[in-house]
């Protein structure tokens, strides 16, 4: 099976190494979770779909998965992709981003997955998968940073950089005069690799004495090689319909050691 259908952050061989092989069958179609990976930035699962009757179809469509913890629906950001191995077999992956919601997932839990349709076939597939990030957490390091830069009344500060086997998470804050149309997102680069966030957003916003402060995060796929520093490349995106503006005067280099 292809590791991740091209996902750069999850393509390293050390990520998926605990096979779980949990399956559910309905209408002659078997849904199997082959492996699951959990770190501080994402939960990712590899799966395979096979049929003993007819075909699944020429075009592989990632099934919509519903996620539950102890029977409670999880409000998570998800993304996935499926690829066809043959007319009788598909494989794919799905990613879950708990940092994008108010959900707090324990370090060790059973993840319930429910699917109501695969291809053109409606049915019911349910699996319970043990999830643990304990091993991945031992390979994770967090670098606390006090690096900041100010230009024309706007200050950008980098708080923490967390590096996991598959992910780089940058936690940052920025301040500006109240009412100023400022909404800073981060791109980055390290060791000649350009990093674009696959998830980003604000986590806290406050106003005091006419100064607004926003705390936010940016999550990147970890490149094959990280250098000794990470260059932060901020841009201002005032609204979803606005053209972003590079803030080169706020570029920051953050040491990674």
RODO-2510 file (C-alpha; in nm, 4 decimals, decimal comma):
residues 257
     n   res          X          Y          Z
     1     x     0,0000     0,0000     0,0000
     2     x     0,1222     0,3508    -0,0750
     3     x     0,2149     0,5178     0,2505
     4     x     0,0099     0,8333     0,2333
     5     x    -0,0864     0,9068    -0,1265
     6     x     0,1738     1,1793    -0,1421
     7     x     0,1342     1,3527     0,1961
     8     x     0,4874     1,4867     0,2587
     9     x     0,4671     1,5072     0,6352
    10     x     0,3491     1,1476     0,6754
    11     x     0,5721     0,9896     0,4104
    12     x     0,8586     0,9031     0,6430
    13     x     0,8910     0,5331     0,7213
    14     x     0,9137     0,5897     1,0976
    15     x     0,5593     0,7256     1,1190
    16     x     0,3404     0,4271     1,0353
    17     x     0,4950     0,1308     1,2118
    18     x     0,2209    -0,0045     1,4416
    19     x    -0,0242    -0,2172     1,2456
    20     x    -0,3736    -0,2435     1,3894
    21     x    -0,5827    -0,4234     1,1217
    22     x    -0,9337    -0,3549     1,2559
    23     x    -1,2152    -0,4363     1,0090
    24     x    -1,5894    -0,4058     0,9553
    25     x    -1,7939    -0,5818     0,6827
    26     x    -2,1305    -0,4963     0,5269
    27     x    -2,2812    -0,5782     0,1837
    28     x    -1,9691    -0,7769     0,0971
    29     x    -1,7490    -0,4695     0,1418
    30     x    -1,4718    -0,4765     0,4011
    31     x    -1,3356    -0,1564     0,5522
    32     x    -1,0027    -0,2097     0,7295
    33     x    -0,7920     0,0357     0,9255
    34     x    -0,4350    -0,0832     0,8710
    35     x    -0,2492     0,1690     1,0826
    36     x    -0,2967     0,4816     1,2882
    37     x    -0,0559     0,7560     1,3913
    38     x    -0,1037     1,0115     1,6669
    39     x     0,1124     1,3075     1,7557
    40     x     0,0555     1,6576     1,8906
    41     x    -0,0400     1,7919     1,5513
    42     x    -0,2623     1,5308     1,3941
    43     x    -0,4131     1,1869     1,4011
    44     x    -0,3759     1,0021     1,0717
    45     x    -0,5068     0,6634     0,9696
    46     x    -0,4412     0,4370     0,6750
    47     x    -0,7241     0,2201     0,5513
    48     x    -0,8130    -0,0278     0,2789
    49     x    -1,1493    -0,1147     0,1239
    50     x    -1,2125    -0,4472    -0,0503
    51     x    -1,5210    -0,6077    -0,1983
    52     x    -1,6027    -0,9726    -0,2591
    53     x    -1,9055    -0,8854    -0,4727
    54     x    -1,8952    -0,6850    -0,7952
    55     x    -1,6764    -0,3762    -0,8053
    56     x    -1,6202    -0,0689    -0,5978
    57     x    -1,6116     0,1501    -0,9068
    58     x    -1,3420     0,2953    -1,1296
    59     x    -1,3084     0,6160    -0,9272
    60     x    -1,1963     0,5843    -0,5677
    61     x    -1,3964     0,8142    -0,3401
    62     x    -1,2846     0,8661     0,0185
    63     x    -1,5779     0,7625     0,2391
    64     x    -1,7191     1,0164     0,4810
    65     x    -1,6138     0,9068     0,8279
    66     x    -1,7880     1,0060     1,1497
    67     x    -1,5648     1,0079     1,4578
    68     x    -1,6752     0,9441     1,8167
    69     x    -1,5138     0,9280     2,1586
    70     x    -1,7110     0,7297     2,4183
    71     x    -2,0216     0,7701     2,2030
    72     x    -1,9844     1,1468     2,1723
    73     x    -1,9380     1,2947     1,8227
    74     x    -1,6022     1,4658     1,7772
    75     x    -1,6110     1,8075     1,6134
    76     x    -1,2813     1,7871     1,4265
    77     x    -1,1301     1,9150     1,1057
    78     x    -1,0656     1,6221     0,8746
    79     x    -0,9111     1,5625     0,5360
    80     x    -0,8584     1,2506     0,3318
    81     x    -0,7817     1,0899     0,0022
    82     x    -0,8430     0,7530    -0,1607
    83     x    -0,6778     0,5743    -0,4507
    84     x    -0,7894     0,2737    -0,6531
    85     x    -0,5691    -0,0363    -0,6512
    86     x    -0,8205    -0,2294    -0,8624
    87     x    -1,1960    -0,2412    -0,9221
    88     x    -1,2222    -0,4528    -0,6066
    89     x    -0,9765    -0,2639    -0,3852
    90     x    -0,9170     0,0947    -0,2741
    91     x    -0,6733     0,2361    -0,0255
    92     x    -0,6495     0,5754     0,1369
    93     x    -0,5768     0,7854     0,4390
    94     x    -0,7650     1,0280     0,6583
    95     x    -0,6279     1,2999     0,8840
    96     x    -0,7870     1,4481     1,1950
    97     x    -0,6800     1,7824     1,3349
    98     x    -0,7943     1,8248     1,6974
    99     x    -0,5971     2,1496     1,7380
   100     x    -0,8500     2,3234     1,5130
   101     x    -1,1402     2,2836     1,7541
   102     x    -1,2171     2,2996     2,1230
   103     x    -1,1897     1,9221     2,1493
   104     x    -0,9228     1,7862     2,3822
   105     x    -0,8248     1,4300     2,3074
   106     x    -0,6602     1,2115     2,5728
   107     x    -0,3176     1,0613     2,5089
   108     x    -0,4710     0,7159     2,5030
   109     x    -0,8271     0,6351     2,3929
   110     x    -1,0483     0,4267     2,1639
   111     x    -1,1531     0,6080     1,8465
   112     x    -1,4904     0,5012     1,7050
   113     x    -1,5331     0,5404     1,3285
   114     x    -1,8709     0,5049     1,1574
   115     x    -1,9282     0,5010     0,7788
   116     x    -2,2709     0,4970     0,6117
   117     x    -2,1676     0,4827     0,2458
   118     x    -1,8763     0,3430     0,0477
   119     x    -1,8820     0,4183    -0,3233
   120     x    -2,2431     0,3817    -0,4353
   121     x    -2,3278     0,1313    -0,1602
   122     x    -2,5102     0,2451     0,1516
   123     x    -2,4560     0,0366     0,4632
   124     x    -2,3039     0,0478     0,8082
   125     x    -1,9372     0,0040     0,8933
   126     x    -1,8145     0,0647     1,2480
   127     x    -1,4701     0,0098     1,3988
   128     x    -1,3116     0,0862     1,7358
   129     x    -0,9399     0,1639     1,7122
   130     x    -0,6997     0,1992     2,0048
   131     x    -0,5110     0,5281     1,9741
   132     x    -0,2006     0,6185     2,1688
   133     x     0,0484     0,8957     2,1110
   134     x     0,2811     0,7887     2,3893
   135     x     0,5564     0,6598     2,1616
   136     x     0,5302     0,9536     1,9244
   137     x     0,5456     1,1974     2,2174
   138     x     0,8868     1,0570     2,3128
   139     x     1,0101     1,1632     1,9673
   140     x     0,8661     1,5131     2,0026
   141     x     1,0569     1,8189     2,1169
   142     x     0,9389     2,1712     2,1920
   143     x     1,1650     2,4726     2,1590
   144     x     1,0581     2,7731     2,3634
   145     x     1,1409     3,0952     2,1839
   146     x     1,1475     3,4577     2,2885
   147     x     1,2228     3,5892     1,9418
   148     x     1,0152     3,8886     1,8332
   149     x     1,0242     4,1724     1,5842
   150     x     0,8425     4,5054     1,5577
   151     x     0,7703     4,7163     1,2502
   152     x     0,5449     5,0214     1,2264
   153     x     0,3517     4,9419     1,5426
   154     x     0,3003     4,5696     1,4769
   155     x     0,4948     4,3170     1,6839
   156     x     0,5273     3,9490     1,5941
   157     x     0,6564     3,7089     1,8582
   158     x     0,7333     3,3379     1,8276
   159     x     0,6441     3,1495     2,1481
   160     x     0,7037     2,7776     2,0866
   161     x     0,8088     2,5519     1,8011
   162     x     0,7038     2,1888     1,8455
   163     x     0,8691     1,9309     1,6207
   164     x     0,7140     1,5847     1,5921
   165     x     0,8083     1,3009     1,3547
   166     x     0,5595     1,4349     1,0974
   167     x     0,4678     1,7881     1,1974
   168     x     0,6088     2,1281     1,2865
   169     x     0,3774     2,3483     1,4947
   170     x     0,4585     2,7156     1,5492
   171     x     0,2738     2,8985     1,8262
   172     x     0,2964     3,2750     1,7974
   173     x     0,1337     3,6030     1,8925
   174     x     0,1121     3,9476     1,7426
   175     x     0,0068     4,2892     1,8700
   176     x    -0,1226     4,5965     1,6881
   177     x    -0,3244     4,9116     1,7453
   178     x    -0,6933     4,8475     1,8138
   179     x    -0,9002     4,8579     1,4954
   180     x    -0,6047     4,8053     1,2638
   181     x    -0,6904     4,5584     0,9870
   182     x    -0,4333     4,2942     1,0811
   183     x    -0,4611     3,9168     1,0560
   184     x    -0,1183     3,7521     1,0442
   185     x    -0,0597     3,4029     0,9071
   186     x     0,2773     3,2325     0,8810
   187     x     0,4641     3,0606     0,6049
   188     x     0,8130     2,9310     0,6774
   189     x     1,1280     2,7808     0,5325
   190     x     1,4047     2,5582     0,6656
   191     x     1,7045     2,4031     0,4956
   192     x     1,5836     2,5361     0,1567
   193     x     1,2386     2,3759     0,1994
   194     x     0,9398     2,6118     0,1731
   195     x     0,6728     2,5299     0,4324
   196     x     0,3084     2,6235     0,3828
   197     x     0,0663     2,5637     0,6710
   198     x    -0,1909     2,2879     0,6279
   199     x    -0,3762     2,4200     0,9303
   200     x    -0,3639     2,7569     1,1040
   201     x    -0,5779     2,9852     1,3143
   202     x    -0,6190     3,2083     1,6156
   203     x    -0,6672     3,0592     1,9622
   204     x    -0,7062     3,3708     2,1794
   205     x    -0,7760     3,7416     2,1215
   206     x    -0,7596     4,0232     2,3772
   207     x    -0,7733     4,4055     2,3857
   208     x    -0,6078     4,6190     2,6532
   209     x    -0,5351     4,9931     2,6541
   210     x    -0,5982     5,0222     2,2809
   211     x    -0,3674     4,7315     2,1892
   212     x    -0,4993     4,4084     2,0385
   213     x    -0,3148     4,0817     2,0984
   214     x    -0,3821     3,7649     1,9027
   215     x    -0,2376     3,4238     1,9916
   216     x    -0,2323     3,1783     1,7029
   217     x    -0,0704     2,8644     1,5638
   218     x     0,0491     2,7349     1,2260
   219     x     0,0948     2,3647     1,1543
   220     x     0,3294     2,2482     0,8782
   221     x     0,4223     1,9118     0,7314
   222     x     0,7729     1,8358     0,8505
   223     x     1,0179     1,8422     0,5587
   224     x     1,2673     1,5625     0,4969
   225     x     1,5408     1,7686     0,6563
   226     x     1,5225     2,0513     0,9085
   227     x     1,8139     2,2918     0,9340
   228     x     1,9504     2,4634     1,2429
   229     x     1,6908     2,7379     1,2132
   230     x     1,3469     2,8069     1,0745
   231     x     1,2723     3,1298     0,8938
   232     x     0,9256     3,2630     0,9695
   233     x     0,7631     3,4402     0,6729
   234     x     0,4517     3,6276     0,7894
   235     x     0,1776     3,7695     0,5733
   236     x    -0,1295     3,9768     0,6475
   237     x    -0,4626     3,8290     0,5365
   238     x    -0,7235     4,0858     0,6523
   239     x    -1,0213     3,8743     0,5375
   240     x    -1,1041     3,5622     0,3389
   241     x    -1,1675     3,7760     0,0294
   242     x    -0,8540     3,9881     0,0634
   243     x    -0,5272     3,9470    -0,1194
   244     x    -0,2520     3,8633     0,1286
   245     x     0,0360     4,1023     0,1815
   246     x     0,3862     3,9794     0,2640
   247     x     0,5275     4,1348     0,5794
   248     x     0,8962     4,1010     0,4957
   249     x     0,9957     4,3523     0,7628
   250     x     0,8659     4,1029     1,0209
   251     x     1,0554     3,7999     0,8882
   252     x     1,2112     3,6154     1,1842
   253     x     1,4765     3,3441     1,2095
   254     x     1,4107     3,0988     1,4945
   255     x     1,6877     2,8637     1,6183
   256     x     1,5889     2,4954     1,6253
   257     x     1,8487     2,3750     1,8722
***
